[in-house]
């Protein structure tokens, strides 16, 4: 998906020219390529699928209106996703104001968050009990567990793992879209992956 | 140079996989997993987690959403957006 388009990067100026000229097919190609991922990203900012759909639509309008300003310094997808992130952030802030019990600002990169529950180690830092191999499951079954685990992550961690491990982006692209440092990106990614692994462990070690 | 403990190692797995550990720390990491079955299994599970996460498929865009975006596009094209 995204990776294929990236390798076609040299053609992007032609694609942008087609869009500027009002080529509907070029637009729909782009829409089909990016909308699903844009929607997933939007869902890490806003609460409901309906809101995510609104964010995506507003972002596409932003893309069209901003086309003349796109200079090709970043890839088209980085530019598009940056617009999504900005629209979604604005929307999330607005929603937070209207939701009293907002949990919008949980720790994203607090220092005390361990990759593995400290109870799993003895005082000397060795495992307190063995790491059990996982039972085999079909990927589809594991996907449900992963999806639920990602939905429970603090927003920035969810955003980083979405872009890095689901979309398969480079750390540089992710940093640019989310406007975070390289170190922060790696810390967030590690926490997200560690929690997803823990969720899989809980599920895959349960022999019941 | 002190050996890594298991508790320390689990904090370094992403750095290791990203190739962002120093040469020295990379060697400590590899020395540890050579001798520790549990951590070897842990790193294998971590890699499997990344692989499985990569198989998450996004829902295709719905017909209605695509139609709506086409209307947005047409309006923009005609200078109404």
Interface residues (C-beta under 8 A of the other chain):
Chain A: X22 X24 X27 X28 X31 X32 X35 X36 X37 X39 X40 X53 X56 X57 X60 X61 X64 X65 X114 X115 X116 X118 X121 X124 X125 X126 X127 X130 X131 X133 X134 X139 X142 X143 X146 X147 X150 X161 X165 X166 X168 X171 X186 X189 X190 X193 X194 X196 X197 X200 X201
Chain B: X5 X6 X7 X8 X10 X11 X13 X14 X15 X18 X20 X37 X38 X39 X41 X42 X45 X46 X48 X49 X50 X52 X53 X54 X55 X56 X57 X58 X59 X60 X61 X65 X66 X68 X69 X70 X72 X73 X74 X76 X77 X81
